[in-house]
Amino acid sequence: MTKKIAFQGEPGAFSHAAALNVFPEGTFLPNVTFEEAMAGVQSGAADRAVLPVENSLYGRITDIHHLLPESGLFIVGETYLRIEMNLLALPGATLDEIKAVQSQPPALGQCRRFIAAHNLRTINGTDTAGSVREVAARGDRTTAAIGSRLAGEIYGLSLLQTNIEDEGHNTTRFLVMSRTKDEAPNKGKVKTTFVFRVRNVPAALYKAMGGFATNGVNMTKLESYMVGGAFTATQFYADIEGHPDDVSVQHAFEELGFFTDYFRILGVYPAAD
């Protein structure tokens, strides 16, 4: 049966492209917000959600770290998408005709050198795919959009120039979310994601982390954020390489337990290449 996949953004968004990477035969459900995409999975309207968590240029996607632990959903996979910014225009338009370019502010910011070199006026859009749609609907040959190849195909714009971004390493990591737990077997490369709160005592975080070092468990991500507006209630979001069935991970979690008052595994899933 074809899976229904929720993502945040309009058709043609980079999240849509990431979802296609994981579910090439899926039926895709666009949503305005992350909360709506998650709610679709919670209600059963969608089978999975594919959501961005961090970007190599901009760091973490802040909302996600707050929303995931409270969503009740489980992480069952991950994928990485190389973000390629493309200049898209009406069919028949040439680069010499283009006077303005529209996209969301981060996308425009990442293409500063190209925009400056061609003396283009910038138009802020709500998102990349929405900007492509609006440029197509407007029908102005002098205005182009910056977005994905997929968006250009969906809305009928031509590809004027590829990879116009300033930095060639722009990559976003996405998580695949499910309503039900589906832990990966303990074979191959596996990641475990969890959240925890340390006790409000001196050196609690230092001591909590010690178990991972002494047991040789590689922690690839550690993020902190406040809970409920309290400066003393800091929650941590972490990724490690390994499976909870590994003896080394079990020992590390056991030591972590001595210095925390909350701990929850969000997902055990195959590590993406």
C-alpha positions as CSV (number, residue, x, y, z in Angstrom):
1,M,0.0,0.0,0.0
2,T,1.3,3.5,-0.9
3,K,2.4,5.4,2.2
4,K,1.1,8.9,2.9
5,I,4.0,11.2,3.8
6,A,3.5,14.5,5.5
7,F,6.0,17.4,5.2
8,Q,6.2,21.0,6.0
9,G,6.0,23.4,3.1
10,E,4.4,23.6,-0.3
11,P,4.7,21.0,-3.1
12,G,8.3,21.4,-4.4
13,A,9.8,22.4,-1.1
14,F,13.2,20.9,-0.1
15,S,11.3,18.9,2.5
16,H,9.2,17.4,-0.3
17,A,12.4,16.5,-2.2
18,A,13.8,14.8,1.0
19,A,10.6,12.8,1.4
20,L,10.9,11.7,-2.2
21,N,14.4,10.4,-1.4
22,V,13.0,8.1,1.3
23,F,9.6,7.3,-0.2
24,P,9.8,7.5,-4.0
25,E,6.4,5.8,-4.4
26,G,4.7,7.8,-1.6
27,T,1.7,10.1,-1.6
28,F,2.8,13.4,-0.3
29,L,0.8,15.7,2.0
30,P,2.0,19.3,2.3
31,N,1.5,21.2,5.6
32,V,1.9,24.8,6.6
33,T,3.6,24.1,9.9
34,F,5.7,21.4,11.6
35,E,2.9,20.9,14.1
36,E,0.4,20.2,11.3
37,A,2.7,17.7,9.7
38,M,3.1,15.9,13.1
39,A,-0.6,16.1,13.8
40,G,-1.2,14.3,10.5
41,V,0.8,11.3,11.7
42,Q,-0.7,11.5,15.2
43,S,-4.2,11.3,13.8
44,G,-3.4,8.6,11.2
45,A,-4.0,10.9,8.2
46,A,-0.4,10.3,7.3
47,D,1.8,7.3,7.8
48,R,5.1,9.1,8.2
49,A,6.4,12.7,8.4
50,V,9.7,13.8,7.1
51,L,11.0,16.8,9.0
52,P,14.2,18.9,9.0
53,V,16.3,19.0,12.2
54,E,19.5,20.7,11.3
55,N,21.4,22.4,8.5
56,S,25.1,22.5,7.9
57,L,25.0,26.3,7.4
58,Y,22.2,27.4,9.9
59,G,22.5,24.8,12.6
60,R,19.5,23.3,14.3
61,I,15.9,23.9,13.2
62,T,14.9,25.3,16.6
63,D,11.2,24.5,16.6
64,I,11.7,20.8,15.9
65,H,13.8,20.2,19.1
66,H,10.9,21.5,21.2
67,L,8.2,19.7,19.3
68,L,9.6,16.2,18.8
69,P,9.8,15.2,22.5
70,E,6.2,16.4,23.1
71,S,4.7,14.9,19.9
72,G,4.6,11.3,21.1
73,L,6.0,10.3,17.7
74,F,9.1,8.0,17.2
75,I,12.1,8.5,14.9
76,V,12.3,5.6,12.5
77,G,14.9,6.9,10.0
78,E,16.9,9.8,8.7
79,T,18.1,11.2,5.3
80,Y,20.4,13.9,4.2
81,L,19.6,16.3,1.3
82,R,22.2,18.4,-0.5
83,I,20.4,21.8,-0.8
84,E,20.9,23.0,-4.4
85,M,19.7,26.5,-5.1
86,N,18.5,27.0,-8.7
87,L,17.4,30.0,-10.7
88,L,14.0,29.3,-12.2
89,A,12.2,31.6,-14.6
90,L,9.3,31.6,-17.1
91,P,9.8,29.4,-20.2
92,G,11.7,31.4,-22.8
93,A,13.1,34.0,-20.4
94,T,16.9,34.5,-20.5
95,L,19.3,35.5,-17.7
96,D,19.8,38.9,-19.3
97,E,16.1,39.7,-18.9
98,I,15.9,38.9,-15.2
99,K,15.8,42.0,-13.0
100,A,14.5,40.6,-9.7
101,V,14.6,37.3,-7.8
102,Q,12.2,36.0,-5.2
103,S,12.7,33.4,-2.5
104,Q,12.7,33.0,1.3
105,P,15.3,35.2,3.1
106,P,17.7,32.4,4.0
107,A,17.8,31.2,0.4
108,L,18.4,34.8,-0.9
109,G,21.1,35.2,1.8
110,Q,22.8,32.0,0.6
111,C,23.0,33.3,-3.0
112,R,24.3,36.8,-2.2
113,R,27.3,36.6,-4.6
114,F,25.2,35.5,-7.6
115,I,22.5,38.1,-6.8
116,A,25.1,40.9,-6.5
117,A,27.0,39.8,-9.7
118,H,23.8,40.1,-11.7
119,N,22.6,43.2,-9.9
120,L,19.2,41.6,-9.1
121,R,16.5,43.1,-6.9
122,T,15.4,40.7,-4.1
123,I,11.8,39.9,-3.2
124,N,11.2,38.1,0.1
125,G,8.9,35.2,-0.1
126,T,7.5,32.9,2.6
127,D,9.3,29.8,1.3
128,T,11.2,28.6,-1.7
129,A,8.4,26.5,-3.3
130,G,5.8,29.2,-2.6
131,S,8.0,31.7,-4.4
132,V,8.4,29.5,-7.4
133,R,4.6,29.1,-7.5
134,E,4.0,32.8,-7.2
135,V,6.6,33.7,-9.9
136,A,4.9,31.2,-12.3
137,A,1.4,32.6,-11.5
138,R,2.6,36.2,-11.9
139,G,3.8,35.6,-15.4
140,D,6.5,38.3,-15.3
141,R,9.5,37.3,-17.5
142,T,11.8,39.8,-15.6
143,T,11.3,38.0,-12.2
144,A,12.9,34.7,-11.4
145,A,12.7,32.5,-8.3
146,I,15.3,30.5,-6.3
147,G,14.2,27.0,-5.4
148,S,14.5,23.3,-6.1
149,R,14.5,21.6,-9.4
150,L,11.4,19.7,-8.2
151,A,9.5,23.0,-7.6
152,G,10.4,24.2,-11.1
153,E,9.0,21.0,-12.6
154,I,5.8,21.2,-10.6
155,Y,5.1,24.8,-11.4
156,G,6.4,24.9,-15.0
157,L,9.4,27.2,-14.7
158,S,12.6,26.7,-16.7
159,L,16.0,26.1,-15.2
160,L,18.1,29.1,-16.0
161,Q,21.1,28.3,-13.8
162,T,21.9,25.5,-11.3
163,N,23.8,25.6,-8.0
164,I,23.9,29.4,-7.6
165,E,24.5,29.1,-3.8
166,D,27.6,30.7,-2.3
167,E,28.6,27.6,-0.3
168,G,28.8,24.1,-1.9
169,H,28.3,22.2,1.4
170,N,24.8,23.2,2.3
171,T,23.1,20.0,3.5
172,T,20.0,19.4,5.6
173,R,19.4,16.4,7.8
174,F,15.8,15.2,8.0
175,L,14.1,12.7,10.4
176,V,11.4,10.2,9.5
177,M,8.7,10.2,12.1
178,S,6.1,7.4,12.9
179,R,3.2,7.1,15.2
180,T,4.4,3.6,16.3
181,K,7.8,2.5,17.6
182,D,9.8,0.6,15.0
183,E,13.4,0.1,16.4
184,A,16.1,-0.9,13.9
185,P,17.7,-4.3,14.6
186,N,21.1,-4.2,16.1
187,K,23.1,-4.7,13.0
188,G,25.0,-2.3,10.7
189,K,25.3,1.4,11.6
190,V,22.5,2.5,14.0
191,K,21.8,5.8,15.7
192,T,19.9,6.3,19.0
193,T,18.2,9.6,19.7
194,F,17.1,10.5,23.2
195,V,16.2,13.4,25.5
196,F,17.2,13.9,29.2
197,R,17.2,16.4,32.0
198,V,20.1,16.5,34.4
199,R,19.6,17.0,38.1
200,N,20.1,20.6,39.3
201,V,23.4,19.8,41.1
202,P,27.0,20.9,40.5
203,A,28.8,19.1,37.6
204,A,25.7,16.9,36.8
205,L,26.1,17.3,33.0
206,Y,29.8,16.6,33.2
207,K,29.3,13.4,35.2
208,A,26.3,12.3,33.0
209,M,28.5,12.6,29.9
210,G,31.3,10.6,31.5
211,G,29.7,7.3,30.9
212,F,29.7,7.7,27.2
213,A,33.4,8.6,27.1
214,T,34.5,5.7,29.4
215,N,32.4,3.2,27.5
216,G,33.6,4.3,24.1
217,V,30.2,5.5,22.8
218,N,30.4,8.3,20.2
219,M,27.9,11.1,20.8
220,T,27.4,12.9,17.5
221,K,24.9,15.6,18.7
222,L,24.1,17.3,22.0
223,E,21.7,20.2,22.1
224,S,20.2,22.0,25.1
225,Y,17.0,24.0,25.4
226,M,14.9,25.4,28.3
227,V,11.7,23.7,29.3
228,G,8.7,25.7,30.4
229,G,10.6,28.9,30.6
230,A,12.5,27.8,33.7
231,F,16.2,28.6,33.7
232,T,16.9,25.6,36.0
233,A,15.0,23.1,33.8
234,T,17.3,22.5,30.9
235,Q,16.6,19.6,28.6
236,F,19.1,17.9,26.3
237,Y,18.6,16.3,23.0
238,A,21.3,13.8,22.0
239,D,22.3,11.4,19.2
240,I,24.7,8.6,19.7
241,E,26.2,5.9,17.4
242,G,25.0,2.6,18.7
243,H,22.0,0.5,19.7
244,P,20.5,0.3,23.2
245,D,21.2,-3.5,23.1
246,D,25.0,-2.8,22.9
247,V,26.6,-3.5,26.3
248,S,28.6,-0.2,26.0
249,V,25.4,1.8,25.4
250,Q,23.7,0.0,28.3
251,H,26.5,1.0,30.7
252,A,26.5,4.6,29.4
253,F,22.7,4.9,29.9
254,E,23.0,3.3,33.4
255,E,25.6,5.9,34.4
256,L,23.5,8.7,32.8
257,G,20.6,7.6,35.0
258,F,22.4,8.5,38.2
259,F,22.5,12.2,37.2
260,T,19.2,12.7,35.4
261,D,15.6,13.0,36.5
262,Y,14.1,12.4,33.1
263,F,15.2,10.2,30.2
264,R,13.4,9.0,27.1
265,I,14.5,7.3,23.9
266,L,12.9,9.0,20.8
267,G,14.1,6.5,18.2
268,V,16.6,3.8,17.3
269,Y,17.1,3.8,13.5
270,P,19.5,3.0,10.7
271,A,22.2,5.7,10.2
272,A,21.9,7.3,6.7
273,D,25.0,7.3,4.5
